[in-house]
Amino acid sequence: MGNYSPNDDFPGFTNTIDVLPSGCQPLDRLENNSRTVKGAKLIGQDNEALSLVLLPLKNWSNGSENSYRDQDILSSDQSLRILSNIVSAGAIQSSGLLDEIITELLGFTASVLTLKSSDSNDLPAKSFSIIKKLLDNSGSGIGSSYFRHWTALTEMFSQVVGQNAESLGRVLYESCACITIMLSRVALGLKASLVNETLKQIVDHCDSFGLADLLCLCLSNSGSSLISGSSNLLRAACEACKAIWSLIDSMEILSVKENICLFPLKSLRSNAFHQFDNNDCERSSLVGAESTKVVDVLTRSFLRSKDIQVAIYYCLHQRFEGPLSAAIQILVRCCFHSGTVPSILCGLPSSLPVTTIVSGGGDGTVTSEVFSILSFCASSSNREPQTGEATNPKCKISNPSSIVLHSCLLLATVAQCLKSSGRNSALFMLTTNPKKQLSRLSVLAHHFSSEERTKSSFKPHCASAMLALASILSLESSISTESSISEIAMPLIPRTATVCDHLKIQPIEENEAGLNCMLSYWHGLRDGCVGLLECRLKWGGPLAVQQLCASGIPQLLINMLAVEVESEKDLVGLSPVGVVWTISSICHCLSAGALVFRHILVKSEHIRLICDLLSDIYLKLVRSWRGPFGGKDGVRDIVNAIIDLLAFPFVAIQNVPGLPSATASVNSGFLLNVGSPGGRICMEDIETVRAFETNTKIYIQILLEVGVPGIILRCLEHMELKYCSKLIAFIAKMTCHRPLAVELLRKGLLDPFRMRRLLDSSNPREVTLDALMIVSDLARMDKIFYENISRADLLEPLKEFLTHEDPNVRAKACSALGNMCRHSSYFYSSLATHRIISLLIDRCADPDKRTRKFACFAIGNAAYHNDVLYEDLRRSIPQLANLLLSSEEDKTKANAAGALSNLVRNSKKLCEDIISKGALQALLKLVADYSMVALNPSKRDAVSESPLKIALFSLAKMCTHPPCRQYLRSSELFPVLARLRQSPESTIANYANVIISKASEP
């Protein structure tokens, strides 16, 4: 026998085409010898013996005329048995020999597959099985022949999967397993070294060959078989999942090698990052870009095929570690790719509106299965909690920590995607069953609390369990602790000391993926810890907030946002969702009192640090982020979180009775109060709010020093206006403070293009209302802003809003126009040119009471400064008179009376109409109606709030003109005015005296 060293190149087999005698006695002897390890190894080292073994297989690939006889099938089957024994004994060590045997087997298998006969199905299955073992035993080296083997395998796999025959179950499994082995070795090779040409060739071939489609077809065939009640193709489904994951993994590794893999916060704080141009922001978030096409194919197939959904479910249900882990990894990426996938995993109806809350995650769903897997992992580590989830006791998992890590990341991703889609209830994942809710939340807590008890380091699987729990709890949007979910969750959240330990910045060992503080390319190590901290601050009440702040939590949170390092290692571990939760947690800390407020917000360095997260570069990074809380929704979330923080003092002050409140619209106040701790602090600690008020000037100065007004305005460039409601509300609130308003104007608040965007009719109602309020507040504040308002070219939009279908918009438009006439006649000629006065008069008869009130206000101011608009306003007189006689609010009547006063203030040209249209009589009637209250000393407060004073003032003005004096003297209600001279309210008595005195003049 000739012996070969394992490292020698294989010179090729001897030509033995005529050596094999009839009866195959040499093969019988070789088969007997191969049954022992020693015999198998001897055969493996003998070139001539191996030639005999391979001869029956060669005859198939050579197309011998005697091929395909029963005897050939038997001898080929015998050859395969011998080869299987040799390979199992590890007898093939030479890489050259391995390649030659694989080549012969591939040729043989391709020939057999052409028969398409069920009688020969066993041969390709056995051949694929041997190829699989040879590939698995071939070591880490990938030679030039590897790509040749790959293309041959994929061609045959295409044939097998395309036949969709139940009888090919084992063939499909074994061929798919070969694909899996080769792809897994590609992934390992890419991780271990620089990219070589063969590895890149294989990855590129997967794309051009359409391998993802074939693997999806394999899953579909398997799922169809499973639905019919057969498990014949289940193993093929498991291998297909593993192959898909290896393919995605390989492409992601390539992407990481070619692009920077950093969280946006790390990119922002990294000194090295500042060497990049802003246009390179997207490159830092391109992980997964190479695999997008594969994930897209899989996601589309998953969404339209119940068969594939069933196949993946069974891959999870089997509890075999490889396919289970692969299926989880695949589903995570599908969730990123389509917001519909998380709903399917929870079993939610496809037509369900996002605002409708139903029970999700029930038995038979993927979500339920993942919770069962976590329960199984807990029991396998002999620390089984009372989970209430069904498990498979026959299965064992060698690395439960890894399964826990990825299972929890899937749950976290599902929850975060549901949140991004607008679903705000944990019931979508936990069902409405209280026992299941408790068991599922408890099993998550178990996986991090068990490590907490042992005081071990912050391990990735523990951080992942925290992230899953925090993400599910984030679906509960309510601040109050009345939610049953919050009541269950509060005892499960880690102790304050544990949270503090986890938030301290220190070097952390790299996890299994070598990602240091990254649980995955999209999830940070500290995300979950910060998320649970936010829950405790949100639901724990004032005492919990005080305790956490006393432990130094606010400074720890600030420190995490501030860390700057030059190395590529991320020592913080905050993905975009973690950053949002960090900002939200800081905001909740503000309710602890004035000391914390001064420590956090009355420091320019902290405001600058926080506003870095609104910088162009960070928002671009978030916009290009492919994971949860990325894209346009991610930009919205971080902007809104920071606005809640920056607006906290203003919101708190505005909501305290007796303190000077912000004068921004009720609408903007409402938006900023929704879910904000600042909105509830007034009910709990008025003294703290008084401290906020005391520090308001300093705080505003810091906002100006950091440039917050300009930063907030720039955020508009990064957001669609349908997401800008809270942003515009904050701008409206800042506009109420003169120094901030001046800076906003200097930074282009009223830029014509920007205002056209803000006042576009397609915008959300909230944006339109607050944009109008901004104009109104600026106009009310000072006439020096009129020029800015004029340059913004707003009169046409305001004119259109006067006939808007929404009464709130009509009311705000009237208010804005009224304030634009408050200080001077600057806009009078423009109002006439745009024919706005007529529409304002029509609004006096508007169905909405607030619109009527502000229309009277606007008409009064349009008549106040001169009589230029008197002719246009003439038609308003009967409308105003009618309002005085109707059951209107006192403020509306006061505005109407004031407007009538102004219509005679500057000339007498409208006096005849004032008399003939009944306006003067209406004023006298109003005075008479309120006179009894005015003469009663106990009703002084009621008098001060009534329109009586304004009506009397208006009558006094009208007495300036003879026609009005004459009418008053002749009125049957004139004696009422004489009696009012006895009113205990001095102002009323004085007005009555003036009127009587003037009326007596000729």
Steps between C-alpha positions, in 0.01 A plus 500: 500500500626845419482745788443878477571768750185694596659821372608364162313597186295210373646378166173350375347156501631205296293421193319183612225487244559126441624401846162435662408132453145372486334445838686804648703282737769772546231742611361244741843463659554876509159552660579246768835664567345848510278407793795545736683827549834339428376336181332816383818700551703245305258525211516876517877486459491258205461661161413176322238400757334840480495467122307175535256663739438793268479297176122430514439869554727600213311273265186714556673826434682352197167399349592134447254311285456245779409767755174515687454123533388362833848358549649847446266645759598229747873543442469878518310468824777275633765755396312769687484287813875448486568868445271585790698269728831646381384857553350421841833352607677823402715312253506775234748768602665618180331811361576381147338164569196670653453711191527201269248295694257793523537556124419135425203501736365819348524355150334177610220685680430724203468192275266321739277807537440500123316166534219659706411153620376431850692167494830689495412773755702331772825535304513883474389531863792280611740677265397846629543369854858394429574830323365682805734307729797557272428873490458507874830319552697702247648740755517876482676524166290597198687416181442593140281190447253616766318731262479224238341268754267780605364566152446126441314465831275799444405373153398164644318664792304701247393178328399332824303788650326563168350151489297554821454127552423359843711194410806724470485601864836358600664612175375853558624495859848365415551733202388799705731389781793512256405857410483585870841351573667691218334831591583460868864444406488813285369696800771357725764577241384859469504544877845350539693675227510757228257441216651269237378471145335160538288610794391813315428292189265274692313789659465671162384175341223468761365831378526432128374140529195597707584264785276689742198427281589130489537481877164675542351243261648226718333658805173529311506135393582396855225714647244361257601149599474585870154651453389177328606306810834361381831570671702355212639840397546650847874434505529670160325807643748508787794486259348767279473732801862435590610559140309828476649619825855405393448690176374811680778469758764481226364808329482695826859408582607627159309821565670549837841448342425765238313754716523647847274319747408752770193615682408861409592623850841334478550651155408842632735481799789324325788733431584299193155554357554873468751428225209389283284716282133530587420307184671198655243480781305232319806277475511457877155338492539276196522172690263266325497699176664209314237260631203726430410319179501162674295631792262664257447171315444316825270765647279521193479120489423486872221757471323333210554133590330329791713194415823688575357640821413147614842366400683764705265446794587129502870581481451681829274237647747214446748654748801392292759764575627570149173554315343663805774761522495551123122549489520759777776693324305494174181626663683790665611623159158446345350719774745776409404464135122512536278636774241235414720210611480579876119500476507157337736368768248615762205358309334839450238534224641667190207745480524604866530879548806592707284669762285191560634293790451123481660197660817402315775243545259216568576129476624395159665832420872555460495742792354233727757252372789734581375542856484119521860481379605740776317285751675193363840670529422593859412142586806365320719708730326353807359834598148456372255777581126452506445595139182322405637441148504161333846352446650201321680291763670276243719775359820642639682819412876506548528880514182634662655843557534552126142390436377731778701787350347468153150404617482812714632713215218369283239587764658843545496558124136394469400735784701791362356454151145484638572821689631671186185398311282676758390201708501595867413200713704209635190283454598463134782272621390379844135403430218620725550203733640629834679171571676505165590865546663423834676188376643665190627809676635282781701276271669805350581631846630157599767509233659816638410473868669160536828659389436793731485265797839353413649852459656397170595747229240659276470215251350545154211259553403683820512834319289351221237379748487849650457645152213265421321588824558873454382492138180316587430738789561799271184396316309619806477870423322602821700674772267389777555181694139392459589267211501132596819456297680770698386342827646165390820658368603727786623220733696346211711808422856476644587673825641851494849382596503250213387763250771738618767232465391423145496866398855573611732530200775241516670260259277203422610169356398437143201272452481196278474716187805706595289814517605624848203718614280400205263210559453492124563744219176672606466452878713656774619330817354773724179565305292268716639623830417860409158394373415330830630804688259716301215267598587528868521879477174514307297260713669507839360832619677793669677281758663281235616808310648650817684176588645457153614860483657469846702206361654721232297373206473839324878543481549140385254561217674823401836321508380234258401764246833679541761224467757577230758239403741470213498121483250306291367328813163621623513532879144635530284260303202723419320452171249766386225350717735505800577867438128585487440312827798676658362843409155397625649378829682831550170677437324292767780580745414871476188442708726418798528870582679826444843361587486239223356757258790737566751216476370380163352790307651812657841404362597605153734203454212259560264682263775506237561127552132421460461727200785317327237232449304749288803584286485444125758223522320302772159531338650384169652203680165411652321553170730248330483253791347171383400367840222588747454871570677584177379667182250784501319349801826493692566867424151581625552301821831658600380851414179453700688355798736797513212745459327341801819557697565857388134599538467347848536829698261687271240223520526477879460876547213523254294246692521653847197709600599846619832514317555698179428238237651473159276657240555246227185351362295258701576259221877523537471475874291189458745333264795567729308375802406163351710244686729768642614495864495880485124491461441320830763658723279798578262275686776347708751774581403862444815618678714322244312674221555834672871419494467433126339840459780666697760344269309559178704805396826314556367199313391714204843663495663157482270399216610812314868443580488146361297611199196284570253709292710458187563132572127434540423681175760290315324187618217594262736421213538142620133421560183467299243746630259220586750408776562859613202566727698501824790687339274783383326501838836562670581779255161652585582477869843662451339778299316608814833608657629815334876419503433159344255651251759754385758225449249281316430786262872564453540134405226520239184388677286709265693419187236506221586150376492358853167665580348372175597151614357552848174646371449249221145365507623139490673528837367339817248714684738549794776641279263748337355615834839560660638672190207739522561544870865589435389779266235613746736511799768690311247753378357543849844536661627809316441701183870472416424144386244622243768545237617140546142379471446708190808357329368150569214570256231342718181682405386262225536191723323686783220592262455134404499393864204732569284253307676184619280205594658475845352760739821509702695605193243771420523628858881509496502682167265766641719534810816539291341767280374681808847512651645616171282810543561536871787750514465703179329529164803333329286227335183702431566561133610138449179373659304711255711390203448130584128556572528342842265736690188359338596146606569619855152652513351168386677328788294707746215266406718188507348184652801479736487723808879544525518609139226758563690630803829547314327642192359779716848553644653527152229740374549722805874527440449558127300810594714625787789698348325698224190495281667362184301177522172650625320457168608135481391455862157661459340158437619375841271732699181286491709188565653658810162625619353154463779349712424748782139379509579128470589246767872538439794473738569817693842530331339489156252770598784710642692465173191593300439806718865600470485465122195728481688754711790496255265546204426851629844567650662666199207665316123533495450340156342184648282669766183482292548126447576452869158648573299364209633144522412480869851492641448790739172352620675162549765663718232666713315168529820327615560771761145464626533121525815527715397805704342308787826315562697820478289664771543206742812536722520122554533440125817699448698205365229417250498858379875500436465199269194629313496700172329791678810718535589463131140577401500816712839602358360451151193715578732771638693499173180522297390803702778687327276521192173703505278241325591243765448745786159590367398133471618428854303784652183380331540134593266344753807327650680828571385504867693177556820694439400754762449224758843353424660816638419344839692177427747391774745424218679833444588435136139434411383807691760718327403374152132564578579857609700564182216371281234708680723805480577463129143408411384828641708690247318637193 
